[in-house]
């Protein structure tokens, strides 16, 4: 759940089941060497595969393509996708091209997520108390205005914490993938260096 309702606050002080869960955000980077003419079509094919999967599974966050000369070009693609989609994609790419390098990093967001969720729950409890105080409307006008101000501050804090939690959960649910495409160098043929070749 994206709204902070995914963890229960335990009354008995013991860790809840959810607290035992780990939240890991994965980032993958992949370098591919391709013939110069293949770089753009291969990247476009990868973009199309992501778009076809749909935004709940894969989102392209950035892409660019540069040609430097007839025999040199490079491109880059950044996307976010579900771990399953990325795994299938990486398996497919290994069959397609010559991987120059591949790296995976993992970041443990468990503490951040549990902490943000606990702060959100505390603010939501405070929000209910303040709303009850205002509903009862007893007390001086000055006190009521102070309570309204405090409620406005708490509502802002709740929105901010929900947004942070949503961002953290998205990083866990959708991994990051960065693909860099570079020109595969063809060894220079002997013919090109021979005196006859240069005479032409």
C-alpha positions as CSV (number, residue, x, y, z in Angstrom):
1,X,0.0,0.0,0.0
2,X,1.4,3.4,-0.9
3,X,-0.5,5.4,1.7
4,X,1.4,4.3,4.8
5,X,-1.2,1.7,5.8
6,X,1.1,-1.2,5.1
7,X,2.5,-1.6,8.6
8,X,0.6,-2.3,11.8
9,X,1.8,-0.5,14.9
10,X,2.2,-3.2,17.5
11,X,0.7,-2.5,20.9
12,X,2.8,-5.0,22.8
13,X,6.1,-3.5,21.9
14,X,7.2,-6.7,20.1
15,X,8.2,-6.4,16.5
16,X,5.3,-6.9,14.1
17,X,5.5,-9.3,11.2
18,X,5.9,-6.5,8.7
19,X,9.0,-5.1,10.6
20,X,10.8,-8.3,9.6
21,X,10.3,-7.6,5.9
22,X,13.2,-6.1,4.1
23,X,12.8,-3.3,1.5
24,X,15.7,-3.4,-1.0
25,X,16.0,-1.0,-3.9
26,X,18.0,-2.4,-6.9
27,X,19.9,-0.5,-9.6
28,X,21.3,-2.2,-12.6
29,X,23.7,-0.8,-15.2
30,X,24.6,-2.5,-18.5
31,X,27.0,-1.6,-21.2
32,X,26.5,-3.0,-24.7
33,X,28.9,-3.0,-27.7
34,X,27.1,-3.0,-31.0
35,X,27.9,-2.3,-34.7
36,X,27.4,1.5,-35.3
37,X,24.3,1.0,-37.5
38,X,22.7,-1.2,-34.8
39,X,22.9,1.2,-31.9
40,X,19.8,3.3,-32.6
41,X,17.5,0.5,-33.7
42,X,18.5,-1.7,-30.7
43,X,17.8,1.1,-28.3
44,X,14.5,1.9,-30.0
45,X,13.6,-1.8,-29.7
46,X,14.3,-1.6,-25.9
47,X,12.2,1.5,-25.6
48,X,9.4,-0.1,-27.5
49,X,9.5,-3.2,-25.2
50,X,9.3,-1.0,-22.2
51,X,6.4,1.0,-23.6
52,X,4.6,-2.2,-24.6
53,X,4.8,-3.5,-21.0
54,X,2.8,-0.5,-19.8
55,X,3.6,2.2,-17.2
56,X,2.7,0.0,-14.2
57,X,5.5,-2.4,-15.3
58,X,8.1,-0.2,-17.1
59,X,8.7,3.6,-17.5
60,X,11.4,5.2,-19.7
61,X,12.8,8.0,-17.6
62,X,15.5,9.3,-20.1
63,X,17.1,8.3,-23.4
64,X,19.5,9.9,-25.9
65,X,21.4,9.0,-29.1
66,X,24.5,10.7,-30.5
67,X,26.3,10.1,-33.8
68,X,29.9,11.3,-33.8
69,X,31.0,10.0,-37.2
70,X,30.1,7.3,-39.7
71,X,31.8,4.7,-37.6
72,X,31.1,6.0,-34.1
73,X,27.9,6.6,-32.1
74,X,26.6,6.1,-28.6
75,X,23.3,6.1,-26.8
76,X,21.9,5.8,-23.3
77,X,18.6,4.6,-21.9
78,X,17.3,4.9,-18.3
79,X,14.2,3.2,-17.1
80,X,12.3,2.0,-14.0
81,X,10.7,-1.4,-14.2
82,X,9.5,-4.3,-12.0
83,X,12.3,-6.7,-11.0
84,X,10.7,-9.5,-13.0
85,X,10.6,-7.4,-16.2
86,X,14.3,-6.3,-15.8
87,X,15.4,-9.9,-15.2
88,X,13.7,-11.1,-18.4
89,X,15.1,-8.0,-20.3
90,X,18.6,-8.7,-19.1
91,X,18.4,-12.4,-20.2
92,X,17.1,-11.3,-23.6
93,X,19.9,-8.7,-24.1
94,X,22.6,-11.2,-23.3
95,X,21.4,-13.2,-26.4
96,X,21.2,-10.0,-28.6
97,X,24.5,-8.2,-28.1
98,X,27.9,-8.3,-26.6
99,X,27.7,-7.1,-23.0
100,X,30.7,-4.9,-22.2
101,X,29.9,-4.7,-18.5
102,X,27.0,-5.3,-16.1
103,X,26.6,-4.2,-12.5
104,X,23.9,-4.5,-9.9
105,X,23.8,-2.5,-6.7
106,X,21.4,-2.9,-3.8
107,X,20.3,-0.3,-1.3
108,X,18.5,-1.3,1.9
109,X,15.6,1.1,2.5
110,X,14.1,-0.9,5.3
111,X,15.0,1.5,8.1
112,X,13.9,4.6,6.1
113,X,10.6,3.1,5.2
114,X,9.8,1.8,8.7
115,X,10.9,5.2,10.2
116,X,8.8,7.2,7.7
117,X,5.8,5.0,8.3
118,X,6.1,5.3,12.1
119,X,6.3,9.1,11.8
120,X,3.3,9.1,9.5
121,X,1.2,7.0,11.9
122,X,2.2,9.4,14.8
123,X,1.1,12.5,12.8
124,X,-2.2,10.8,11.8
125,X,-2.9,10.1,15.4
126,X,-2.2,13.7,16.3
127,X,-4.4,14.8,13.4
128,X,-7.4,12.8,14.8
129,X,-6.9,14.4,18.3
130,X,-6.7,17.9,16.9
131,X,-9.8,17.3,14.7
132,X,-11.7,16.1,17.8
133,X,-10.7,19.2,19.7
134,X,-12.0,21.4,17.0
135,X,-15.2,19.4,16.6
136,X,-16.0,19.9,20.3
137,X,-15.4,23.7,19.9
138,X,-14.8,24.3,23.6
139,X,-12.1,26.7,24.7
140,X,-11.1,30.3,24.0
141,X,-11.0,31.6,20.4
142,X,-7.2,32.0,20.7
143,X,-6.9,28.3,21.6
144,X,-9.1,27.3,18.7
145,X,-7.1,29.3,16.2
146,X,-3.8,27.8,17.6
147,X,-5.4,24.3,17.2
148,X,-6.4,25.1,13.6
149,X,-2.9,26.3,12.8
150,X,-1.4,23.2,14.4
151,X,-3.8,21.0,12.4
152,X,-2.8,22.8,9.1
153,X,0.9,22.1,10.0
154,X,0.2,18.4,10.8
155,X,-1.8,18.0,7.5
156,X,1.2,19.4,5.6
157,X,3.5,17.1,7.4
158,X,1.2,14.1,6.6
159,X,1.2,15.0,2.9
160,X,5.0,15.3,2.9
161,X,5.5,11.9,4.7
162,X,3.0,10.2,2.4
163,X,4.9,11.5,-0.6
164,X,8.3,10.4,0.8
165,X,6.9,6.9,1.6
166,X,5.4,6.6,-1.9
167,X,8.8,7.5,-3.4
168,X,10.6,5.0,-1.2
169,X,8.1,2.2,-2.0
170,X,8.4,3.0,-5.7
171,X,12.1,2.5,-5.6
172,X,11.6,-0.9,-4.0
173,X,8.8,-2.0,-6.4
174,X,10.4,-0.7,-9.5
175,X,14.2,-1.2,-10.0
176,X,16.3,1.2,-11.9
177,X,18.1,0.2,-15.1
178,X,20.7,2.1,-17.0
179,X,21.8,0.8,-20.5
180,X,24.7,2.4,-22.3
181,X,25.2,1.5,-26.0
182,X,28.6,2.0,-27.5
183,X,30.3,1.3,-30.9
184,X,31.8,-2.1,-31.3
185,X,35.2,-1.5,-32.9
186,X,35.9,-3.5,-36.1
187,X,39.5,-4.4,-36.4
188,X,40.9,-2.4,-39.3
189,X,41.3,-4.7,-42.3
190,X,44.7,-5.2,-43.8
191,X,43.4,-4.1,-47.2
192,X,42.8,-0.6,-46.0
193,X,46.4,-0.2,-45.0
194,X,48.0,-1.8,-48.1
195,X,49.7,0.5,-50.6
196,X,47.3,-0.6,-53.3
197,X,44.3,0.4,-51.1
198,X,45.8,3.9,-50.5
199,X,46.6,4.3,-54.3
200,X,42.8,4.1,-54.9
